[in-house]
Amino acid sequence: MNGMDDEYLKSLLLRLKQGCEPSFNCIYNYYAKPLYKKVYSIVKDETKSEEIIQDLFIKVWQKREEIDANRSFTSFLYTIASNLAYDYLRKAACDKKLINQLLLYATDYYSHIVEDINLKEAELKLQEAIDRLPDQQKQVFTLCKLEGKSYDETSMILGIAPSTVNSHVVKSNRYVKAYLKKHLDFTLALVFIMLRF
């Protein structure tokens, strides 16, 4: 990033404070790329880094009247960018913790329903989902997922390529999981999927 003349930057900021869009665009074009590199070095995710930069410049535009042209604007931007990046990481960590708690609860929940009718209901819904699959997907799913056969074994039994077996497993898995989530209590579906897939 080549240095921008302080006086020129100050004049851009003064115009930005007055709502000048070309000045905003000029500032964006100058800072976006190096700020992106900074954010990416923290979050290690291209899409999220781009979103954070967009959020940053939306904030700059919304708060433009509060900008102090006599203070270091570069430091101001980098501080906000870093804060947004670390906020994202904290939120992601909390989300992961939440998911782990949900899975822990779900596993505990399962211990209370093993002998319960809910498990029978889940088995019935699983069979319903399998019955709705196209014939070859149904055969592959039954052999691989229910009978525990390998892709190579299934390939030999059905006379199809292992890559075709893999494709059928991916598609049938996706369909069956979606079917269970739609037709069962969320926690039961989650537990059942964890156990069977």
C-alpha positions as a Markdown table, in Angstrom:
| # | Residue | x | y | z |
|---|---|---|---|---|
| 1 | Met | 0.0 | 0.0 | 0.0 |
| 2 | Asn | 1.6 | 3.2 | -1.2 |
| 3 | Gly | 1.4 | 6.1 | 1.3 |
| 4 | Met | -1.4 | 8.6 | 0.8 |
| 5 | Asp | -0.5 | 12.3 | 1.4 |
| 6 | Asp | -1.8 | 13.4 | 4.8 |
| 7 | Glu | -3.3 | 16.6 | 3.5 |
| 8 | Tyr | -5.0 | 14.8 | 0.6 |
| 9 | Leu | -6.4 | 12.2 | 3.1 |
| 10 | Lys | -7.6 | 14.9 | 5.4 |
| 11 | Ser | -9.4 | 16.7 | 2.5 |
| 12 | Leu | -11.0 | 13.4 | 1.5 |
| 13 | Leu | -12.2 | 12.8 | 5.1 |
| 14 | Leu | -13.6 | 16.4 | 5.3 |
| 15 | Arg | -15.6 | 15.8 | 2.1 |
| 16 | Leu | -16.6 | 12.3 | 3.4 |
| 17 | Lys | -18.0 | 13.9 | 6.5 |
| 18 | Gln | -20.3 | 16.0 | 4.3 |
| 19 | Gly | -21.5 | 12.9 | 2.5 |
| 20 | Cys | -19.3 | 13.0 | -0.6 |
| 21 | Glu | -19.6 | 9.5 | -2.2 |
| 22 | Pro | -16.6 | 9.9 | -4.6 |
| 23 | Ser | -14.4 | 10.6 | -1.5 |
| 24 | Phe | -15.8 | 7.5 | 0.2 |
| 25 | Asn | -15.1 | 5.4 | -2.9 |
| 26 | Cys | -11.6 | 6.8 | -3.0 |
| 27 | Ile | -10.9 | 5.9 | 0.6 |
| 28 | Tyr | -12.5 | 2.4 | 0.1 |
| 29 | Asn | -10.3 | 1.7 | -2.9 |
| 30 | Tyr | -7.2 | 2.8 | -1.1 |
| 31 | Tyr | -7.8 | 0.8 | 2.2 |
| 32 | Ala | -9.9 | -2.2 | 1.3 |
| 33 | Lys | -7.2 | -4.5 | 0.1 |
| 34 | Pro | -4.7 | -4.0 | 2.9 |
| 35 | Leu | -7.5 | -4.2 | 5.5 |
| 36 | Tyr | -8.7 | -7.4 | 3.9 |
| 37 | Lys | -5.2 | -8.9 | 4.3 |
| 38 | Lys | -5.2 | -7.9 | 8.0 |
| 39 | Val | -8.6 | -9.4 | 8.6 |
| 40 | Tyr | -7.8 | -12.6 | 6.7 |
| 41 | Ser | -4.7 | -13.1 | 8.8 |
| 42 | Ile | -7.0 | -13.3 | 11.8 |
| 43 | Val | -10.1 | -15.2 | 10.6 |
| 44 | Lys | -8.5 | -17.4 | 7.9 |
| 45 | Asp | -11.7 | -17.3 | 5.8 |
| 46 | Glu | -12.0 | -15.4 | 2.5 |
| 47 | Thr | -15.8 | -15.0 | 2.5 |
| 48 | Lys | -16.0 | -13.9 | 6.1 |
| 49 | Ser | -13.0 | -11.5 | 5.6 |
| 50 | Glu | -14.8 | -9.9 | 2.7 |
| 51 | Glu | -18.0 | -9.6 | 4.8 |
| 52 | Ile | -16.1 | -8.0 | 7.7 |
| 53 | Ile | -14.5 | -5.4 | 5.3 |
| 54 | Gln | -18.0 | -4.6 | 3.9 |
| 55 | Asp | -19.3 | -4.2 | 7.5 |
| 56 | Leu | -16.4 | -2.0 | 8.3 |
| 57 | Phe | -17.0 | 0.4 | 5.5 |
| 58 | Ile | -20.7 | 0.5 | 6.1 |
| 59 | Lys | -19.9 | 1.6 | 9.6 |
| 60 | Val | -17.5 | 4.2 | 8.2 |
| 61 | Trp | -20.3 | 5.6 | 6.0 |
| 62 | Gln | -22.9 | 5.5 | 8.7 |
| 63 | Lys | -20.6 | 7.2 | 11.3 |
| 64 | Arg | -18.9 | 9.6 | 8.8 |
| 65 | Glu | -20.0 | 12.7 | 10.6 |
| 66 | Glu | -18.1 | 11.6 | 13.7 |
| 67 | Ile | -14.8 | 11.1 | 12.0 |
| 68 | Asp | -12.0 | 13.2 | 13.4 |
| 69 | Ala | -9.9 | 14.3 | 10.4 |
| 70 | Asn | -7.1 | 15.4 | 12.7 |
| 71 | Arg | -6.5 | 11.9 | 14.1 |
| 72 | Ser | -4.9 | 8.9 | 12.4 |
| 73 | Phe | -7.6 | 7.5 | 10.2 |
| 74 | Thr | -5.4 | 4.5 | 9.3 |
| 75 | Ser | -5.1 | 3.5 | 12.9 |
| 76 | Phe | -8.8 | 4.0 | 13.4 |
| 77 | Leu | -9.7 | 1.7 | 10.5 |
| 78 | Tyr | -7.2 | -1.0 | 11.5 |
| 79 | Thr | -8.5 | -1.0 | 15.1 |
| 80 | Ile | -12.1 | -1.4 | 13.9 |
| 81 | Ala | -11.1 | -4.1 | 11.4 |
| 82 | Ser | -9.2 | -6.1 | 14.2 |
| 83 | Asn | -12.2 | -5.7 | 16.6 |
| 84 | Leu | -14.7 | -7.0 | 14.0 |
| 85 | Ala | -12.4 | -9.9 | 13.2 |
| 86 | Tyr | -11.9 | -10.9 | 16.9 |
| 87 | Asp | -15.7 | -10.4 | 17.5 |
| 88 | Tyr | -16.3 | -12.9 | 14.7 |
| 89 | Leu | -13.9 | -15.4 | 16.3 |
| 90 | Arg | -15.5 | -15.0 | 19.7 |
| 91 | Lys | -19.0 | -15.6 | 18.2 |
| 92 | Ala | -17.8 | -18.6 | 16.2 |
| 93 | Ala | -16.3 | -20.1 | 19.4 |
| 94 | Cys | -19.6 | -19.5 | 21.3 |
| 95 | Asp | -21.5 | -21.1 | 18.4 |
| 96 | Lys | -19.2 | -24.1 | 18.5 |
| 97 | Lys | -19.7 | -24.4 | 22.3 |
| 98 | Leu | -23.4 | -24.1 | 21.8 |
| 99 | Ile | -23.4 | -26.9 | 19.2 |
| 100 | Asn | -21.3 | -29.1 | 21.5 |
| 101 | Gln | -23.8 | -28.5 | 24.4 |
| 102 | Leu | -26.7 | -29.4 | 22.1 |
| 103 | Leu | -25.0 | -32.6 | 21.0 |
| 104 | Leu | -24.3 | -33.4 | 24.7 |
| 105 | Tyr | -27.9 | -32.8 | 25.5 |
| 106 | Ala | -29.0 | -34.8 | 22.5 |
| 107 | Thr | -26.9 | -37.8 | 23.5 |
| 108 | Asp | -28.3 | -37.6 | 27.1 |
| 109 | Tyr | -31.8 | -37.3 | 25.6 |
| 110 | Tyr | -31.2 | -40.5 | 23.6 |
| 111 | Ser | -30.5 | -42.5 | 26.8 |
| 112 | His | -34.1 | -41.7 | 27.9 |
| 113 | Ile | -35.7 | -42.8 | 24.6 |
| 114 | Val | -33.9 | -46.0 | 23.8 |
| 115 | Glu | -36.9 | -48.1 | 24.9 |
| 116 | Asp | -39.4 | -45.4 | 24.0 |
| 117 | Ile | -41.8 | -45.3 | 21.2 |
| 118 | Asn | -40.0 | -42.3 | 19.7 |
| 119 | Leu | -37.1 | -44.6 | 18.7 |
| 120 | Lys | -39.6 | -46.9 | 16.9 |
| 121 | Glu | -41.1 | -43.8 | 15.2 |
| 122 | Ala | -37.6 | -42.8 | 14.1 |
| 123 | Glu | -37.0 | -46.3 | 12.6 |
| 124 | Leu | -40.3 | -46.1 | 10.8 |
| 125 | Lys | -39.4 | -42.7 | 9.3 |
| 126 | Leu | -36.0 | -43.9 | 8.3 |
| 127 | Gln | -37.6 | -46.8 | 6.4 |
| 128 | Glu | -40.1 | -44.4 | 4.8 |
| 129 | Ala | -37.2 | -42.2 | 3.6 |
| 130 | Ile | -35.3 | -45.2 | 2.2 |
| 131 | Asp | -38.5 | -46.4 | 0.4 |
| 132 | Arg | -38.7 | -43.1 | -1.3 |
| 133 | Leu | -35.2 | -43.3 | -2.8 |
| 134 | Pro | -34.7 | -44.3 | -6.5 |
| 135 | Asp | -34.1 | -48.1 | -6.7 |
| 136 | Gln | -30.3 | -48.1 | -7.1 |
| 137 | Gln | -29.8 | -45.4 | -4.4 |
| 138 | Lys | -32.0 | -47.6 | -2.2 |
| 139 | Gln | -30.0 | -50.7 | -2.8 |
| 140 | Val | -26.7 | -48.8 | -2.2 |
| 141 | Phe | -28.0 | -47.2 | 1.0 |
| 142 | Thr | -29.2 | -50.5 | 2.3 |
| 143 | Leu | -26.0 | -52.3 | 1.6 |
| 144 | Cys | -23.6 | -49.5 | 2.8 |
| 145 | Lys | -25.5 | -47.9 | 5.6 |
| 146 | Leu | -27.7 | -50.7 | 7.0 |
| 147 | Glu | -25.6 | -53.8 | 6.3 |
| 148 | Gly | -22.2 | -52.1 | 6.7 |
| 149 | Lys | -20.7 | -53.2 | 3.4 |
| 150 | Ser | -17.8 | -51.3 | 1.9 |
| 151 | Tyr | -18.1 | -49.3 | -1.3 |
| 152 | Asp | -16.0 | -52.0 | -3.1 |
| 153 | Glu | -18.2 | -54.8 | -1.9 |
| 154 | Thr | -21.3 | -52.9 | -2.9 |
| 155 | Ser | -19.8 | -52.2 | -6.2 |
| 156 | Met | -19.2 | -55.9 | -6.9 |
| 157 | Ile | -22.7 | -56.9 | -5.7 |
| 158 | Leu | -24.5 | -54.4 | -7.8 |
| 159 | Gly | -22.1 | -54.4 | -10.8 |
| 160 | Ile | -21.5 | -50.6 | -10.6 |
| 161 | Ala | -18.3 | -48.5 | -10.2 |
| 162 | Pro | -17.2 | -47.5 | -6.7 |
| 163 | Ser | -17.5 | -43.9 | -7.8 |
| 164 | Thr | -21.2 | -44.5 | -8.6 |
| 165 | Val | -21.6 | -46.1 | -5.2 |
| 166 | Asn | -20.0 | -43.0 | -3.5 |
| 167 | Ser | -22.3 | -40.7 | -5.5 |
| 168 | His | -25.4 | -42.7 | -4.5 |
| 169 | Val | -24.3 | -42.7 | -0.8 |
| 170 | Val | -23.9 | -38.9 | -0.8 |
| 171 | Lys | -27.2 | -38.3 | -2.5 |
| 172 | Ser | -29.2 | -40.8 | -0.4 |
| 173 | Asn | -27.6 | -39.6 | 2.8 |
| 174 | Arg | -28.6 | -36.0 | 2.0 |
| 175 | Tyr | -32.2 | -37.0 | 1.2 |
| 176 | Val | -32.6 | -39.3 | 4.2 |
| 177 | Lys | -31.2 | -36.7 | 6.7 |
| 178 | Ala | -33.5 | -34.0 | 5.3 |
| 179 | Tyr | -36.5 | -36.3 | 5.5 |
| 180 | Leu | -35.8 | -37.2 | 9.1 |
| 181 | Lys | -35.3 | -33.6 | 10.1 |
| 182 | Lys | -38.6 | -32.7 | 8.5 |
| 183 | His | -40.7 | -35.5 | 10.0 |
| 184 | Leu | -39.2 | -36.0 | 13.4 |
| 185 | Asp | -38.8 | -33.9 | 16.6 |
| 186 | Phe | -35.5 | -31.9 | 16.1 |
| 187 | Thr | -33.6 | -33.4 | 19.0 |
| 188 | Leu | -34.7 | -37.0 | 18.1 |
| 189 | Ala | -33.7 | -36.4 | 14.5 |
| 190 | Leu | -30.4 | -35.0 | 15.5 |
| 191 | Val | -29.6 | -38.0 | 17.8 |
| 192 | Phe | -30.9 | -40.6 | 15.3 |
| 193 | Ile | -28.7 | -39.1 | 12.6 |
| 194 | Met | -25.7 | -39.0 | 14.9 |
| 195 | Leu | -26.2 | -42.7 | 15.7 |
| 196 | Arg | -27.0 | -44.0 | 12.2 |
| 197 | Phe | -24.8 | -41.9 | 10.0 |
